[in-house]
Each structure stands twice: as C-alpha cells, then as structure tokens.
C-alpha cells in the first residue's frame, strides 16, 4: 500500500489480533506491531506512524545562538 508517497506493508502475525507493519522513508526502515482485530485499523495506525516520521523530516531544526 502507498500513503503520502510512502510504501508500507501490514501483515497478520502468528499472534491472534496482532498485525506487523513495515515502512521505509529514505534509508530509515521502521517496523512494529499493533494489536487490533481489524486490518483497516492496523493500516490506519501505520499511516499515523508515517505521518509522525514525515513530520520529523519536514520540520527544520533551528539553533538559537
């Protein structure tokens, strides 16, 4: 799946109601798990993590001297 230009994967794990997620932005790979019965909820939670990761990249850090 693609969200905001980032390809991501959400797959069922061996644990009941646990989904594994994965995405890559540049050279940084992010992985994790989320517990929910719904695949759509797992995908949405992954999209939220993508939003957070993109925000970190887009916001320049300024130093006060």
CORSUL-V731098 format. One record per run of one state. SS is the DSSP state (H for helix, E for strand, C for the rest). FROM is the first residue (numbers start at 0). LEN is the number of residues. Records with the same first field share a line. If there is no record, write none. Layout:
BEGIN
SS=FROM-LEN / FROM-LEN
END
This chain:
BEGIN
C=0-1 / 3-2 / 12-5 / 25-2 / 35-3 / 58-7
E=1-2 / 5-7 / 17-8 / 27-8
H=38-20
END
